[in-house]
Amino acid sequence: MFVPPSAKKRESYAYLMLFTDGNRIDLTLTPVSLIPESLAQEEPRKILLDKDDRLSSLEVNTGNPYRLVAPGQQAFLDCANEFWWVSTYVAKALWRQELPLAKEMMDGPVRKMLMLMLTWHIGIESDFTADPGKGGRNIEQYVESEMWNKLLLTYPDGKYEQIWTSFLAMCALFEELTDRIAESLQFEKPTYGKDITAYLKQIEQLPKASESTYPSGKQ
């Protein structure tokens, strides 16, 4: 028998509290039986009180969840493949003037892969000791000012022309990072980035009256 998630009995309850003095507490009450499951989550924690000595035999994660780890060859290729494949969706959505879809793809999977490649670059430059932080909030302090300015160019306003400019800036920065990381880690580098960039630029220049996103007229 299938039980939808909404119909399942809740075992843990979270209370998110914001006080008038600015302090905030995220409080979760959970049964003792779920302690091992809770401690197995990625978020680090510090035990303040264990009055019944229930946690001494359990491993508690106290590490940094944003610690940088060097990529393997396959992870590197997968990142590039995801970036360039989804970038074609962004271009088509921009050409069709489907702004919400274009922004969802651009600021979702495409930017996620760009930031992943950027953190790998930071890792290489810092011997993987840097801490980019949640959402990359510390990135500015780890990258060269020139690269930071290139990253800033990837954040557009709501105008299609500016979105196209920022989108192509993302592609150029991603290709630069790909080259640097492949050289530093002696990885095989994907060769299709320049070809896809050329395809994206063709879509940018297509007349709005075109019946196809392919210059030849073939889908």
N, C-alpha and C positions, 0 to 999 in steps of 0.2 A: 504494500500500500504506500503510495507516494504522499508525503506530508509536505505541503509548501512551507518555505522558510517562515512565513508570517504566522503559520499555525503551530510551529514548534514551541515547546515550553522554554521560556527564557531562563537561563541559569545565572547569568551575570548581568549586572545593572551598572550603567555608567552615569555619573552626575558631573556635568560640566558647570563649574561655578566661577562667576566673575564678580568680585566684590567692588564696592564703591571706592575703595582706596587703591584699586588697580591690580590687586593681587588676584591670581587665578589658580584654581585647583581643579584638576581632572581626577575625579575619584571613581574607581571601579570596585564594586563589591562582587566577589566571586566565591563560590564554594571551595572548601579546602580540597575537595577531590579534583579540582581543576588547576591546582598549583603547578604540577609538572608541565601541563600544556601552556600555562601562562608564562612560565619561565623560559620555555622553548622559543618564544617569540624573539624577533631580531632586536627589538628595542633594549638598550642597556638599562639596568636598574641597580639601585643600591638598597640593600636591606637595612631598614632602620630599626625594626623590632621583630623578633621571632621568639615570643615568650614561651611557645610550646616546643621549641627546637624541632620544627618540622622541615626546615630548609637546609640543615647542616649537611645532609647527604645528597643534596641536589646541586647541579651545576647552575650557577647564576651568570648570565651574560653581562659583563661590565665593560665590554669593548665599545669602540666607536663604530656605529653602523655605517658611517660615511667614509670609512677608511678606504683608501684607494688600493686597488689590486691590479697588477699588470694583466693585460688581456692576453689570451692565446690567439694563435693564427685564425682559428675558426670564429671566435667571438669578434675579432677585428673585421673579418669578411662579412659576417652576419650584420654587423652595424652598418657597414657601407651599403650592403644590399637593401636593407630596410630603408635607409635614408633615400637612396636614389629611386627605388620603386615607388614609394609613397609620394615622392616629389612630383611624379607625373600626375597624380591625383590633384595636387595643389594647382598645378598649371592649368589643367582642364577646368577646374572649378573657377579659377580666376577668369579664364577666357569666357566662360558661360555666365560670369558675374554672379556666382553663387557664393557670396561672401561668407556666410556662416560655415559652409562646408570647407571652403578654402582655409579659413582661419583655424578650424578644428584640426585639419590635417597638418597645417603648417606649425601650429603651436602645440600639437600633440606629438604624434610619432616622429615627424621630421625634426622638430627642435629637440626632442628627447635624444635622438641619435647624435645630433650635433653636440649637445652638452656632454654626452657620454664620450665622444671622441675628444672633446676639449679636456675633460677630466683625465683622460689617459695621457694627453700631452702634458698636463700639469704634473701627473704622476712621474712621468719620465724625467721632467726637469727637476723634480724635488726628490728623486729616488724613492718615490711613492710614500713620502712622509707627510705630504700636505693634506689638509682637511678642508675640502670644498664646502662642507656644510650642507644642511638641508636645502634642497632646491638650488644648490650652487651659490648660496648667499655670500660665501667668502672668496669666490673666484677672482674678483678684481685684484685682490692682494697677491695673487700667485701668477698672473699672466703679464706679459709685456704690455706697455701702454698701447702700442700699435695694434696688438691683437685684441685688446679690450675695446678699442675704438671700432675695430672691425665687427666685434660682437654687437656693439651698440647699434650698428647699422642694420642689424637683422630684426630690430623691433620697429614695426611700422605704425602709421596711424590708420585710419579707416578708409583711406582713398586707394582705389585700385592701382593707380600709377605708383604710389609709394609702397604698396604691398609687393608689387612686382619687383621694385628696386631692392627691397629688403630680402625678398625671397631669393633673388639671384645672388645677393651678398651672402646669404646662408650657404648657398651652393659653392661659392668661391672659397669661403672660409673652411667649409667641410673638406674640399679638395686639398687645400693647403695643409690642414691638419692630418689628413690621410697620408699625404706625401711624407710629412715629418715623422709620423709614427712608424710608417713602413720602413723608412730609412733607419730610424733609431733602433727598432726591434728586429730589423732584418726580416720583415714579413713580405710575403707576396702581396702586391698591391693590385686591387681591382682596376681594370683598365677602361671601364665604361663610363666613368664620371664625366669626362669631357664630351663624349657622344650624347649623353643624356642632357647635359647642360645645353648643347647645341639644339637638341630637340625642344627643350623648354623655351629657349629663345625664339624658336620658330612659332611655337604656340602663342607667345606673347605678341608676335607681329601679325598673326592671322586676322583678317577682317572679321568683324562680328557677324557678317552675313554668310560666312563659310558654313558648309554643311558637314564638315569633318575637321577633326583636329590634326589631320595629316595633310601636309601640303599637296600630296599626290591626289587627294580626294578619296583615298581608300581607307576604310576602317581596319 
